[in-house]
Amino acid sequence: MRLYGKCLVLVADGQKARLFEERRRAGPLFEITAQLGDLSSHGPEASTHAGRVHDRRGAGSHTTGGPSPTEKRELGFIRRLAERIDAIASGGGFDDLVIMAAPRALGQLRQSLAAGTIRRLSASEAHDRVACRPEEIHAALHALRLRPTAAD
């Protein structure tokens, strides 16, 4: 276990993200969310339903299927977040990455992050901690590192 070296701790869900820096192992967390910049979408907002298709003949109609507008917004947010984390990783300013995210967001992040960033992923937890205080995140990080297998 390394005692020195920076670790980034990303806490996210499908709408919000917070970024922390741990400058030494088991040291205090410093919130650096400002480095993520603006992650909001700049396009028009979609309606709240997926849409409906009506048959030309008869009374048949059905939904179009596929992801809902909410799911599309979440996926767009996760992709923008992954791009920002990749950019920070390419700068080489840290040694490890830990991700604590809601289960679906964690899966999407893993798929969206670049291979170089994934190699720095030392642990992950499928739990939404965006609203937690830094002390709670620090305690969860400590507990996560004590597990026999730190990466999910």
C-alpha positions as CSV (number, residue, x, y, z in Angstrom):
1,M,0.0,0.0,0.0
2,R,1.4,3.4,-1.0
3,L,1.3,6.1,1.6
4,Y,2.1,8.9,-0.7
5,G,0.8,10.0,-4.0
6,K,-2.4,11.8,-4.9
7,C,-5.7,9.9,-5.2
8,L,-8.8,11.4,-6.9
9,V,-12.1,10.4,-5.4
10,L,-15.1,10.8,-7.7
11,V,-18.5,10.7,-6.1
12,A,-21.4,10.8,-8.7
13,D,-24.9,9.9,-9.7
14,G,-26.6,10.5,-13.0
15,Q,-27.1,14.2,-12.4
16,K,-24.4,15.5,-10.0
17,A,-20.7,14.9,-9.4
18,R,-18.2,15.9,-6.7
19,L,-14.5,15.5,-6.9
20,F,-12.1,15.2,-4.0
21,E,-8.3,15.0,-3.7
22,E,-6.5,12.8,-1.1
23,R,-2.9,14.0,-1.1
24,R,-1.7,11.1,1.1
25,R,-3.2,7.8,1.9
26,A,-5.8,8.1,4.7
27,G,-5.3,11.8,4.8
28,P,-8.0,14.5,4.6
29,L,-10.1,14.9,1.5
30,F,-10.1,18.3,-0.2
31,E,-13.0,19.1,-2.5
32,I,-11.9,20.1,-5.9
33,T,-15.2,19.9,-7.7
34,A,-14.5,23.2,-9.5
35,Q,-12.0,21.3,-11.7
36,L,-14.9,19.5,-13.3
37,G,-16.2,22.7,-14.8
38,D,-19.7,23.0,-16.2
39,L,-21.2,19.5,-16.8
40,S,-24.7,20.7,-17.8
41,S,-26.2,20.0,-21.2
42,H,-26.4,23.0,-23.5
43,G,-29.0,21.5,-25.8
44,P,-32.8,21.7,-25.6
45,E,-34.5,19.7,-22.9
46,A,-36.5,16.7,-24.2
47,S,-40.1,16.0,-23.1
48,T,-40.7,13.7,-20.2
49,H,-42.0,10.7,-22.3
50,A,-40.3,8.5,-24.8
51,G,-42.9,9.2,-27.5
52,R,-45.7,7.2,-29.2
53,V,-46.1,5.8,-32.6
54,H,-49.6,5.4,-34.2
55,D,-50.4,2.9,-36.9
56,R,-51.7,4.3,-40.1
57,R,-54.6,1.8,-40.2
58,G,-56.5,0.7,-37.2
59,A,-56.3,1.7,-33.6
60,G,-52.9,0.3,-32.8
61,S,-50.3,2.4,-31.0
62,H,-47.2,1.7,-29.1
63,T,-44.3,3.4,-27.5
64,T,-41.1,3.8,-29.4
65,G,-39.0,1.9,-26.8
66,G,-35.4,2.8,-26.2
67,P,-34.1,5.0,-23.5
68,S,-36.3,7.7,-22.0
69,P,-35.3,11.3,-22.1
70,T,-34.2,11.1,-18.5
71,E,-32.0,8.2,-19.2
72,K,-30.5,10.1,-22.2
73,R,-29.8,13.1,-20.1
74,E,-28.1,10.9,-17.5
75,L,-26.0,9.1,-20.1
76,G,-25.0,12.5,-21.6
77,F,-24.0,13.8,-18.2
78,I,-21.9,10.6,-17.5
79,R,-20.1,10.9,-20.8
80,R,-19.2,14.6,-20.2
81,L,-18.0,13.6,-16.7
82,A,-15.9,10.8,-18.1
83,E,-14.3,13.2,-20.6
84,R,-13.4,15.6,-17.8
85,I,-11.9,12.8,-15.6
86,D,-10.0,11.6,-18.7
87,A,-8.6,15.1,-19.2
88,I,-7.5,15.4,-15.6
89,A,-6.0,11.9,-15.8
90,S,-4.0,12.7,-18.9
91,G,-2.5,15.6,-17.0
92,G,-0.8,13.0,-14.8
93,G,-1.5,14.8,-11.5
94,F,-2.6,11.8,-9.5
95,D,-1.7,8.1,-9.0
96,D,-5.1,6.5,-8.1
97,L,-8.7,7.0,-8.9
98,V,-11.6,5.8,-6.6
99,I,-15.2,6.1,-7.8
100,M,-18.2,6.0,-5.6
101,A,-21.3,6.2,-7.7
102,A,-24.9,5.1,-8.0
103,P,-25.0,1.6,-9.5
104,R,-26.1,2.5,-13.0
105,A,-23.9,5.6,-13.1
106,L,-20.9,3.5,-12.0
107,G,-21.5,1.0,-14.9
108,Q,-21.8,3.8,-17.4
109,L,-18.7,5.5,-16.1
110,R,-16.6,2.4,-16.4
111,Q,-17.8,2.0,-20.0
112,S,-17.1,5.7,-20.8
113,L,-13.7,6.2,-19.2
114,A,-10.6,5.9,-21.4
115,A,-8.4,2.8,-20.9
116,G,-5.6,4.9,-19.3
117,T,-7.9,6.2,-16.7
118,I,-9.4,2.8,-16.0
119,R,-5.8,1.5,-15.2
120,R,-5.6,4.1,-12.4
121,L,-8.9,2.9,-10.9
122,S,-7.9,1.3,-7.6
123,A,-11.4,0.9,-6.0
124,S,-15.0,1.5,-6.8
125,E,-18.3,1.3,-4.8
126,A,-21.8,1.1,-6.2
127,H,-23.4,3.5,-3.7
128,D,-24.8,7.0,-4.1
129,R,-22.8,9.3,-1.8
130,V,-23.2,12.7,-3.6
131,A,-25.1,14.2,-0.7
132,C,-22.7,13.0,1.9
133,R,-20.4,15.2,3.9
134,P,-16.7,14.9,3.2
135,E,-16.2,13.2,6.6
136,E,-18.7,10.5,5.6
137,I,-17.0,10.0,2.2
138,H,-13.6,9.8,4.0
139,A,-15.0,7.1,6.3
140,A,-16.5,5.2,3.3
141,L,-13.2,5.4,1.4
142,H,-11.4,4.0,4.4
143,A,-13.9,1.1,4.7
144,L,-13.7,0.5,1.0
145,R,-9.9,0.1,1.2
146,L,-10.2,-2.4,4.0
147,R,-12.3,-4.8,1.9
148,P,-10.4,-7.9,0.7
149,T,-11.1,-6.9,-2.9
150,A,-11.3,-3.1,-3.3
151,A,-12.4,-3.0,-6.9
152,D,-16.0,-4.1,-7.5
